[in-house]
Amino acid sequence: MMSKKRDTIAAYAVLVIIAVVFIIPLAWVVLASFDENASLAVGLPNFTLDNYVEVLTSQANLRSFGNGLLMSLGTAVLVVILAGLAAYPLSRFEMKHKKMFMLTMLFMTSLPVTTLMVPVFKIFVTVNLYDNMFGIVLFMTASGMPYAIWMMKNFMDSVPVSLEEAAWVDGSGKLTGIRKVVMPLMMPGIFTIAIYTFSGAWGNFFVPFILLSSSEKYPASIMLYQFFGQHTVAYGTLAAYSIAYAMPSVILYVIIQKWMSKGFSMAGADKG
């Protein structure tokens, strides 16, 4: 009994240490964003809203947030639509070498983006997509497709085929069955993939930094650079910008988490 109690105490102690390691940086960001004399030290701030006013009234910052939202939302929408269309035959039809194809896609998710950027840069320059936000959306969509197809296929496997067959008997075509039967039952999976893709695109620094050259096209992830001078860092405005930068992902998660948390409870969906 004493040994079990010691193990429990040790486990909770480790969890507390891990929590503190994560909480202190977050606490610094929040406190520094309201501090007019923010530094690297964590402490009570000299309260001010000037940091947020400076960040949120800057035309360059607002434009960068708009650019980032356009790229991230565009990427998320394209990935969900294309991954759904690609996952359907993988889920519903028996195909030769399907397992090898799925494993190949899983392997592609492990490739670091940095290994691809030199040939991608050359291709973008050749086809006139360099310094083009639509080109960024296309590349991030392509790079997000393998994992999204893998996830979408697994979610689609959970939808009983008998429900589609019933819709076909009633006269629905393939696309109508997907739209009216499969997709409504896959909403948790669709939203999971959407927020995963959006967050990945929203936080992507390297791709737009390499493939964009015009500062007016930069997304919010790149504009973090503006707070780092040669010898100084504007910690207060940097923290305020970081809080504002995190809000879209947080708000998106809060909005759709009720669908994400529902999961699939279709054990008897094809009965009756």
C-alpha positions, 0 to 999 in steps of 0.5 A: 500500500505504501509503495503504491502511494509513493508511486502515485505521489511521484507520478503527480510530482512529475505531472506538476513539474511538466505543467509548470514548465508549460505554464511559465512561458504562457504566463510570461506571454500573458503578463508581458502583453500587458506590461509597458516595460516588459522583459524576460522576467516573469512578474506583475506587469505595469498594466497597459493596453498600449501593446495591444493598441499598437499591434491591432492598429498597425495596417501591416499587422492587420494585412498580415492577419488577413493574408494568413487567414486567406491562406489557412482557410483556403488550404483547409477547405481544399484539403477537406474537399480533395481528401474526401474525394480521394478517401472515398474510393480507398474506403469503399472499393477493393483495389490492387496495391491499396495497402502499399498506396496507403503506406506510401502516403503515410511515409510521405507525411514523415518527409521534412518540408526543408528537403523539398523547398529547393526543387519547389522553389525552382518549380514555382519560379518556372511556372510563375507561382513565386510570390503568389499567395495562391501558389502557397495555398496549392503547395500547403494543400499538396503537402497536407493531403497525404495525412488528411487522406489517411485520416479521412479514409479511417473516418470514412471506414466508420460510416456503414456502407448499408446507409449509402446502399439505402440511399441508392435504393431511394434513387440517390447517386454517388455524389448525393449519397456522399453529400447527404449520408456520408458527410453528415456522419463524418462531421467530427472527422471533417472538423478534426482534419480542418482544424489540424490543417488550418493550424498547420498552415496558420503556423507555417513560417518556412514555406511562405518565407521562402516562396514569397518576396513581397512584404505586403503578401506576408502572413502573420507568422512571418511578421513576428520578425518585426519585433526583433531589432539588431540589439533589442526585442520589443517584448511587450508588443511581441507578447501582445502580437503572440496572443493575437496570433494564437486567437484564430486557432483557439476561436476555431477550436472553440467553435467546432469542438462540440462536433469534434468531441461527439465522435462516432456513435453509430453502432446501431445506425444501420439497424431498424 
